[in-house]
Amino acid sequence: MEYNWKIREKAEEGSVTALSKEINVNTTLANMLVNRGINTFQKAKDYFRPDLDKLHDPFLMQDMGKAIDRLIQAIQQEEKILIYGDYDVDGTTSVALVYGYLSQFYQHLEFYIPDRYKEGYGISEKGVRYAASNNFKLIISLDCGIKAIEKVKLGKELGVDFIICDHHTPSEELPPAVAILDPKRKDCNYPYKELSGCGVGFKLVQAYAQHTGRDAAIVMSYLDLLAISIAADIVPITGENRVLAFYGIERLNNNPRPGIKALILKSKIEKEIEISDIVFKIGPRINASGRLEHAKASVELLIAKDLDDALRQAEAVDTVNAARKNFDENITKEALMMIEERNAIQEMKSTVLFKEDWHKGVIGIVASRCIEKFYRPTIILTESNNKATGSARSVYDFDIYEAISECSDLLEQFGGHKYAAGLTMSVDKVVAFQEKFEQVVSARIQDVHMMPVLEVDDEILLDQINYKFYNILKQMAPFGPGNPEPIFYANQVYAEDVRILKDKHLRFNVVQDGQVTRPVCIAFGMADRTKYEDEIVYKMLKRKMRFDLAFEIRENTFRNNSSLQLYVKDIKFD
């Protein structure tokens, strides 16, 4: 795939020079930090040395006092409490965290995860009626509920109170809950707005411990779950999320709970866990249960107390994940074939595909796969409960939620954010929706949105790549949205010793005039990549053609020998 390189502008020179001197780093690193908003010694200290003592007071969140009062009342009166969460990674980790914490000292608890196929996303009527008929007096909803006005009203009528913990953007009208914890509320002055759903649940637990004098260290022992939610839900790793993710990943590497330990073993992660390991290995396994069967299995795994039990549960989850991969691959092939066989679709600015027998659990993944091949806003729809239901994924800097909102007259339900959304409509509205969505996207989308963007931090010379430089880069982790892994570029280089690995990847040494360092480069999946007039990159490299190279710097360890390698992000020939 061709990329449009977006090279960050140089930061203000005076700020770069001052920071370089203050924290004793070179100007390349200082420029990168200033571009990330780290322009003073104190900000650099907070960034490189995250501190749990710097977490915000949970009682700064609107309604937190009400939520804690109602929770304490429920516990004192021995009311039954239902911990209710969504079926994705953020929802299941949220439930595992809040249920796991409260169950240590309170017995009248259950957790509830809606069935993706029978109940759909969020708080369901079935879930509310289950709570009422089983004498639950309080539901704590996690990662959902901010738009569940009718369901919360129903709960009220049936004698069930709600504490809503959510992180999605609210509508103008809020549900009539006892307390609504959501930093995105317009009237909420909580200093950090980008918590995950699990993060909001964590703040509830933190506030409870703070108010009742319980040991804060026990609350912090749940940060492994929170780190997984932050990574898997793709929330910004800035501010408070950065502190929580930093210590959560530390716990994942040193002392994870049994269920997560079992997932790590099943994922065959044999190095220090990073955000990318959660996104591509741990998260999909947790998600798999909710995609194909019932997400209750994932919560039971995450709250397991014994490693042997957890390993048995993880084996079952792993089997479901393998089936999920199979569905994903087959449906992706079908979807791509539909696009390739219809010239009219290929000419469009959007992709909206519908097939009634596609598996609802993987259509979001399929939408992402289609974007990898046909880069444009994409919605994949299938039939569920006699409705067309779908997942939407977007491209760089295009707000797909807004585009869907403009088609709301054709929809029964929708929700999401700039880059991902879900929607439901009557099956007979699909064709009309396809047409209207294409009109909306065509009117809004610009040429710059139609090519994937590679955000590049700065140019460096190959001799700058050494362990002193790399060790500072490592301290910038955890990486993710808002704090991306640094990508550099080197100008006018050429390749030597070019080889193909496993018929898929390229390996070569990169050479730059006037530079002694000749790092090894690994270009994953580029063995058959072409450029321009379908010339193969491998042959162009073999001919020592000059190119600009965009890359990440990584450490490779093989047989106890470590060296720095460049992971190629893109190659641009002259």
N, C-alpha and C positions, 0 to 999 in steps of 0.2 A: 504494500500500500504506500502510495506517495504521501509525504507529509508537507505541510506548509510550516516552515520553521518560524517560530515567533521568538526572536531573541530579545531578552529583556533589555530595556534601555539601561545605560549606565546610571548608577545612583549619583546623587550630588557629591562632587569630588571632595568638598570640605568634610562632609559627614563620613565618607569612606576613609579618608586620611586620619581623622580623629579617632574613629573606632579601631582602625588598624593599630594605632599606637596604644590605645587604652587597653586592648585585650591581647596585644602582641600576636596578631595574625597578619598574613600578607594581604595586599589590597584586593586580590581576587576573592578571597574568602570574605573580607570586610564588605566588599561591594554586594556580594550575594546576601549577606546578613541584612544590610541596610535595605535591600530590595524586599526582604521579608518583614520589614518593619522593625528590625532590631538595630536601633541606631544609637543606643547609649550603653554605658557599662552595666547599669542595673538591668536593662532589658536583656542584655547578653547573658548576664549571670542567671536570671530567671529562666532563660531559654536553655542554656547548657547545664544548669543544675536545677531541674524541676524539684519543687518542694511541696509535700502534702500539706504543710502548714499554710500554704498560700491558697488552698481551696476556699471558695466563697462560702460564707455563712448560708446554710440552706434556708434559713428563715427570711432571707432577702427575697425568696420566691413568693409571689402572690398566692395567698390561700394556704401557705404551709402551716401556719398556726392552726387554722381550721382543720386541716387534714390530720395533724398530730392530735388535736383535741378529740376528734372523732375516733381515731385509731385507739387512743388510750381508753376512751369510753367503751369501745367494743371489747377490749381486753379485760377491763375491770368487770364488765357485766357478762363476761364469758359468752359473747355473741359469736355465732359462726361467721367466719370471714372467707370470702372467695377471692383468690388471687387470679385475675383474668388477664390473659395476654394474647397477642397476635401469634401466628404460626411461623413467622420467619425468625432469623437468628436474633434480631433485636428483641422481638417479643418473647422468645423462649429463654434467652439469657436474663431478661427482665424478671420473668416469673421465677426462674431458678434463684435469682438473687434475693428478691423480696420474700418469696416463700421459704427459701433456705434459711434466711436470717430469722424471720419471725418464728419458724417452726422449732428453733432451738429452745424457746421458752414459752411457746403458746401452742396448745394442741388443737384448738377448734378451727382448723384451717383446711382448706382444699385448694387445689389450683385447677383452672379450666382453660383449655385451648380450643377455640372453635374449629370445627371441621372445615377445611378449605372448600370442599365441594358441596357440602350440605348447608353450611351456614355463611360461607363467604368471609370477607375481611371484616375485622373489627367486632364491636359488640353486637351480638345477634339476639333476636327475640327468644330463640331457643335457650340461649345462655341465661338470659334474665329470668325466664320462666323456670329454668332448672334451679337457679338460686332461690327464687321465691318458694317453690314447692319443696325444697329441702331445708327450709328455715334459715337460710343465710340472711343476715341483716345488713351486711356491708360487702360491697364489691370494690376491690382495688383494681382498676383497669390500668394496664401497662402497655405503652406503645400504641394505644388506640383509645378512642372514646371522645376525642375533641369535637367530633361532628355528630355524635350519637344522640341527638336531641330527643328523638321519639323513644329510643330504647331506655334512656335515663328517666324520661317521664313515665314510661311503663313500669320501671323499677320502683319509682316513687309510689305509684298507685298500688303496687303489690307489696309495699313495705320494705323495699330494699334501697339502702342509700349507696351512693357512689362517691369514691375518691378517684378522680381521673388523673393519671400520670401520662402525659403525652408530650410529643415534641414536634408534631405537625402543625402547620399554620391553621389557626382557628378561623371559622366564619364570623360574621358580625354577631350572630346569635350564639350564645354558649349554652351547653346542656345545663339543666337545673340540678347539678350535682352539689353535694355538701362542700366539696373542694375541688378545684381544677388547677393542677400543677402543670404549667406549660410556659416555659420561658418566652415563647413566641406570642403570648397574650399581649395585646396592646397596653394593658394596664399593669404589666409585670415589669418591675424594675430590676429583676435579677441581672447581674452584670454580664453573664455569658449566655448567649442565645442559642448555641449550636449543640447542646447536649443530645445524646442519643436517647431513645426511649428508656433504655436501661440506665442511662445517666440520670434521668429524672427519678426513676425508681430508687437509685442509689442515694439521691439527695433526700428522699423521703425517709429512708432507713437511717441515713446520717443524722437527720433532724430528730428522729425518734430517740436514737442513742444519746444525742446531745441533751435533749430535754429530760430524759429519764436517768441520765448519769451512767449509762451502760458503757462498756469498754469500747472505745473508738477503734482499737486495733482489730477487733472482731469484724467491724464494718469493713475495714480496709482489706481483710482477708478475701473479700469478694471481688477485688479488683481484676482478677483473672477473667471473670465473666464479663466485666465491664469493658475490658480491653478488646475482647472478642466482638462485643456489640459495636464498639466505636469503629473497628476495622471493617466489619462485615456490612454495616449500614452506611459506610462511606460518608461519615460526617467529618467536618474539618478537624484536623489534628492541630489545633491552635489553642491558646489560652488554657482554660481548665481541662479541656479534652486531652491536651498534650500531657499535662501532669498525670491525669488518670491513666492514659494509655502507657506512659513511661513506666509507672509503677505496676500496672497490670501486666505488661509484658515481662517485667522483672520477675513477677510472681509466676507467670506461665513458664519461664525458664528454670526457676529454682524450686517452686513448691506449689504446683497446680493441684487443684482438687482432683479426686480420683477419676471422675467422668472426663475431665479435660485431659488428664494424663493418658487415659485410655485412647482418646481421640488422637493425641500426639503420636502415640505408638502405632495406631492404625494408619496414620498419615505418613509414617516412616520419615519423620523429620528428625534428622540426626545432627543438626547444627543449632545455633541459637535461633529461637523463633523470632521472626520479624512480622511486620504488618502484612506483607505479601503472603506469608505462610497461612495466616488466618483467612485472608481473602480467598486464596485458591485451594487450600487443603482442609483447614478445620471448619471454616464457615459452611462450605457446600455440604459437608457431612451432617452438620446440625440441621441445615435447611432441608435435606433430602426427605426426612420423615414427613414434614408438612407438605412437601411437594407431591409425594406419591401415596402416602398413607395418612398417619395422624401424628402431629407434632408432639403429642403427649409423650411419645417415646424419647424424644430429644430432651425434654425437661427431666424425665426420670433418669436419663443418663447423666445430665448435668448436676443433679442433686444426689447422685449415688455416693454412698459413704465408704464403700469397700471396692478396692481396685479390681479384685477378681470378678465381682458382680458387674462392675463398670466395663471390664473388657468383654464380657459376654454381651452386654447391651450394645457396646460399640461395634461388635461384630455384626449384629443385626442391622444397625444403622449403616454400616459400611456396605452391606448387601443391598440395602435400599438405594444407597448412593450410586452403586454400580448400575442398578436398573435405571436410575435417573439419567445417568450418562448415556445409556443406550437410547432412551426416549429422546433425549436432547439431540443426539447425533442424527437419528432417523427423521425427526420432524424438521431439523435444520436443512437436511438434504431436500425434503419435500418443498419447503418454503423457498429455498434458493432456486429450485427447478421451476417453481411457479413464476418467479421473477424473470428467469432467463428465457422462459418459453413465451413470454408476453412482451413484445416490444413496447407496447403502450406503457406498461408499468415501468420499464427501464427508463423511459423518458420523463417520468414524473419526478417531482421534488420530494415526495413522501412515499412510504410503503405502508399499505394497510392490507393485510392478508387475513382471510377467514377460511377455516375448515372445521367442520363440526366435530370431528373425532380427534383433533389434536389434544394432547394431554395438558390440562390446565396448569399442572404443576411446573411445567418447564417452558411455558410460552415467553416468559420474561427473558430467559436465557437465550431462546431462539431469536428474539428481537435483537439482542446484543450481537449474536452471531451474524445475523443478516446485515447489521451495520458494518461489521468488519469487511464484508464483501461489497455491499452497496451502501455507501456512506450517506445516509440521510435519515431524518426522523422516521421511526418505524413503530408500527403497532401490529401485534399478532393477536388475532381473535380466535376463540373456539366456542363451542356451545356447552353450556353448563346450566342445569336446572331450567331448560327451555329458554335461556337467555344467551346472547352473545356477550362473552366476557373476555377482556383482553389486558395485555400488558404493553405499555409504551416505553420506548427508550429513545433518547435524543442524541444529538451530535453537539460538538463543541459550541458552547455559548448560545444555543438555540433553546428557548423556553417552550418545551412541549406541553407543559401544564396549561400555559396561557392559550396555546393553540387549541387544545382540547376544550378549554373553557368556552371558546367561541362556538363550539359545536354542541353546547350543553342542551340545546332544545331537542336534540336527537337522543340524548342519554338519560338513563334512569339513575345512574350513580357514577361518580368519578372522584378521584383524589390523587394526590401525589405532590411532586415538586418539579423543579426546572428540568431535570434530566430523566426522571422516571415517574410513571403514573399508572394507575389502574382504572378501568372503565367497564361499565355494563350498559347494554342497550337491548332493545327488542331485536330479534333476529331479522325481522323484516325492515329494520332501519339500517342494516349494514351497508348496503349499496349507497344509500343517501349519505351516510357518514363518510364513506370512502371519498365520495365526490366533494363534500363540503370541507373535509379535512385537507384534501389536496389544494383546494382553493385558498384556504386560510394559510397553509404553509407556503404556497407559491407567492402569496402577497407579502409574507413576512420575511422569508428566508433570503439571505444574501449569498453571493458567490463565496465569500470567506467562510461561510458555514458548511460548504459542500466538500471541503477537503479537511481531513483530520489535521489537527494542529499539534506540533511538537514544541512545547515550551522549553527553550534553551536558556540556561542561566548566563553563560559567559564563554568567551574564547580563552583557551589556555594553550601554552606550549607543552609539548610532550615531556620536556625535562622538569616541568612543575609537578609531574605525577610521581609522588614518592610517599613513603609511609608517614612522614610528618604531616603532609597535606591530607592523606587519607584518614589518619586517626582523628583529625578535627572534623572531617566530614561525617565520620561514624557517630560522633557525639551530637550531630544534628538530628539523629533518629529519635523517636519513631517518625517515619515519613508517611505522608498521605495527603489528602486534600488540604490546601492551605499551607502545607509544609512539604512540598514534593521533593522526592529524591533528586539531588542536584544532577543536572544534565549539562555537559560541557561540549564544546566543539573545537576541533583542531582544523586549521585551514591548510590547503595545498599539501596533502599527504599522499603517500602511495603505499602499496602493500607488497610484502615479500612472504615467501613460504606459504602460499595460499593452499588450503586443504579443505575438502568436504568431509564433514563428520556425520556418520549415521544417515547418509543420503539426504540430510535435511539442513544441516548447519554449516556455516563457514568459520574457519579458523585461520587467522593470518597475523603476521607482525606488521605493525604500522610504522612508517618511517616519515620523518619530517626533516627537511633540509636544515642543517645547523644544530640539530638536536641529537644528543647521544642516546637517550632513552628510546627503545623500540618495543613498546608493550605488545603483549599478545591480545588480540581482539577476538571475541566470540560473537558471531552474528547468527542468532537463533532463527531458524526457519527461512533463511535467505539463500539456501543452496540453489533453488530454482527461480529466484527472484529476477525480474527483468526491469530494465530501465529504458525510457525513451522508445526507440523503435524496436521494442521486444528483444533487445540485446541482453544476454544473461550477465548479471553482475559478476559472477565467478570469472567469466572470461575477461571482463573489463579489468578486474583486479589483477589477473594473471599477466595482462599486458602492461601493468604498472601505470595505468592511467591515473592522473591526479584527481583527487576528490576531497571534499570536505566531510568530516566525520563527526557525527553527534553520538555521544556515549555517556554511560554511567561508569563510575570507577568502583570495582568490586574486588574483594579478596578471594582468591581461590586456594584451597588447601587440598593437596593430593599427596598421599603417603607421608604425612606429617611435614611436608614442605609447603610453605605459603608464599604466594606471590600476588601482585596486583595485576588484574586483567581489566580490559575495557569491554563492557557489554554494549554492543552496537545498537543504537536506536534508529539511526538512518544514515544513508550514504548519498551525497549529492555530487555527481560528476560535473566537471567543467562543461 
